[in-house]
């Protein structure tokens, strides 16, 4: 006889759509008076944060904003940006956070492509939006965040009608019943990729994925209740890696930082006894290279999560001086942020500091919520051996992979193949099963038929005492096809010649991998701290 398990159906009592919005309800119920947000002189409790978000949601709903309506936010890491991660989806709408360094043309494209109905803009960024509105087709309602602590306060718009962000709060209804998602697959956020070539792609997240990202982060980062978190990750980037929702689930106290600067960072960590923060490797490097009078050492351990370009081991090693315990993670916009982490093993701590840094610099193993990650040899379509040498493409499967690219069926189809999301990142698998990224597929240098990892060369350059930052790209060569070209930014008051750096690389890696050219100067970066290799490739073409 077959036991008919499937006859037991889901109902409202035993199946509720997963959504990160539920974290705010629980935390405000249980810890109403615990401090939620700290920003200069402003401080809110979790009860106040829920009240403000509810009022904002009701004001949006009163404007006719609801399911699948896009609300764009063009703002810095201030309480308004944090609140938007709850208030906008509480109205049933889709949150679209926009990179604060984008040009007006790209902002205009996002408004039209994402069909933005409401555009919430920090006053400092109004000139960019003003220019964007001259060329975009749609006319979203404009709401201005008038932050008293803004560094710049351009004149407010006179050509269009607008309202202030605080009007949404003041005129909102705190008894508004927020709109739960009809399905956990319902769109939650829309994030645009960097768009280094052509138009940026719109990555769509759903409620289920963001809920599970929160849970996976708590487990894999071993987060305690009530951490004190400094929000240094731009909240427009993968929704600040989802940490707005994660820290809410833990009833954390979140300190907002409008613009990163090493002196301010160290002061805030000390003043607020910060326990956790996140940031790209460039942020860690800025802290390590800050003037000695700005740096501070801490008696308590500060836990850092770093993600972005693979961090040189030397940068991770330098964090020990501040009592920072760094966990390196890997992910993409398309995977809600981090899906691999360099989970430490007990025997790592018996190694030297230098060796520990090398182990931690790897991208590692899958997060708790990540179903599967593999490295596939594209030629054979099979997993690469765990030999730390054979390179393949990282492929990912799980609930924190995007719904797809908005209005781009071709790109979505190309991204999903054979039940995997194709990352475009080239990696090896070490004998212990830890994955190590070697390059973006487009950044691998093929010299005389040999694949050379630009990341490997960069890691060696960072070990030179005069090098602050380095990036390596391919340079066309008549004999070899391509050769490595290094772009290097030196530390203040440091010096090094092109020949010295080439010789240093030759002495510390296989000689055929050494750069053939070294170009000195400041390196171009995105708003999230990633070095813009597309810009450097163009420079290399002109050499």
NORVEN-V148564 format. One record per backbone hydrogen bond with DSSP energy under -0.5 kcal/mol. NH is the residue of the N-H (numbers start at 0). CO is the residue of the C=O. Records with the same first field share a line. If there is no record, write none. Layout:
NH=CO, CO
//
This chain:
3=1
4=2
6=3
7=4
8=6
13=10
14=10
21=18
22=19
23=19, 20
24=20
25=21
26=22
27=23
28=24
29=25
30=26
33=30
35=43
36=43
37=253
38=41
41=38
43=36
45=33
46=31
48=44
49=45
50=46
51=47
52=48
53=49
54=50
55=51
56=52
57=53
58=54
59=55
60=56
61=57
62=58, 59
63=60
64=59
67=91
68=65
69=114
70=93
71=69, 117
72=95
73=119
74=72
76=257
77=75
80=77
81=77
82=78
83=79
84=80, 81
85=82
86=82
87=83
89=85
90=86, 87
91=88
92=87
93=68
94=187
95=70
96=94, 189
97=72
101=98
106=102
107=103
108=104
109=105
110=106
111=107
112=108
113=109
115=110
116=69
117=69
118=140
119=71, 117
120=118, 142
121=73
122=144
124=121
125=122
127=124
128=124
129=125
130=126
131=127
132=128
133=129, 130
134=130, 131
135=131
140=116
141=160
142=118
143=162
144=120
145=143
146=144
149=146
162=141
164=143
166=163
167=163, 164
168=164
169=165
170=166
171=168
173=171
175=172
177=175
178=89
179=177
185=182
187=204
188=204
189=94
190=202
192=200
202=190, 200
203=403
204=188, 202
206=185
207=183
209=205
210=206
211=207
212=208
213=209
214=210
215=211
216=212
217=213
218=214
219=215
220=216
221=218
222=217
225=249
226=223
228=226, 252
229=275
230=228, 254
231=229
236=233
237=235
239=233, 236
240=236
241=237, 238
242=239
243=238
245=241
246=242
247=243
248=244
249=245
250=247
251=246
252=226
253=35, 251
254=228, 252
255=37, 253
256=230
264=260
265=261
266=262
267=263
268=264
269=265
270=266
271=267
272=268, 269
273=268
274=227
275=227
276=302
277=229
278=304
282=279
283=279
284=280
285=281
286=282
287=283
288=284
289=285, 286
293=290
294=290
297=321
301=322
302=274, 300
303=301, 324
304=276
305=326
306=278
314=311
315=311
316=312
317=313
318=314, 315
319=316
320=317
321=318
322=319
323=318
324=301
325=323
326=303
327=325
328=305
329=339
331=336
334=331
335=332
336=331
338=329
339=329
340=364
341=327
342=340
347=344
348=344, 345
349=346
350=347
355=351
356=352
357=353
358=354
359=355
360=356
361=358
362=434
363=434
364=340
366=338
367=215
369=366
370=368
371=396
373=394
375=373, 392
376=381
377=375
380=376
381=376
383=374
386=384
387=428
391=426
392=375
393=424
394=373
395=420
396=371
398=368
400=397
401=333
402=203
403=203
405=201
407=404
411=407
412=408
413=409
414=410
415=411
416=414, 419
419=416
420=395
421=414, 419
422=393, 420
425=438
426=391
427=435
428=384
429=427, 433
432=429
434=363
435=427
437=425
438=425
440=423
442=439
443=439, 440
444=451
445=443
446=444, 449
447=445, 479
449=446
451=444, 449
453=451
454=437
456=452
457=453
458=454
459=455
460=456
461=457
462=458, 459
463=460
466=463
467=488
468=488
470=486
472=484
474=482
476=480
480=476
481=479
482=474
484=472
485=516
486=470
487=485, 518
488=468
489=487
490=465
493=490
500=496
501=497
502=498
503=499
504=500
505=501
506=502
507=503, 504
508=504
512=509
513=510
515=483
516=483
518=485
520=487
525=529
528=525
531=523
532=530
534=531
535=531
536=532
537=533
538=534
539=535
540=536
541=537, 538
542=539
//
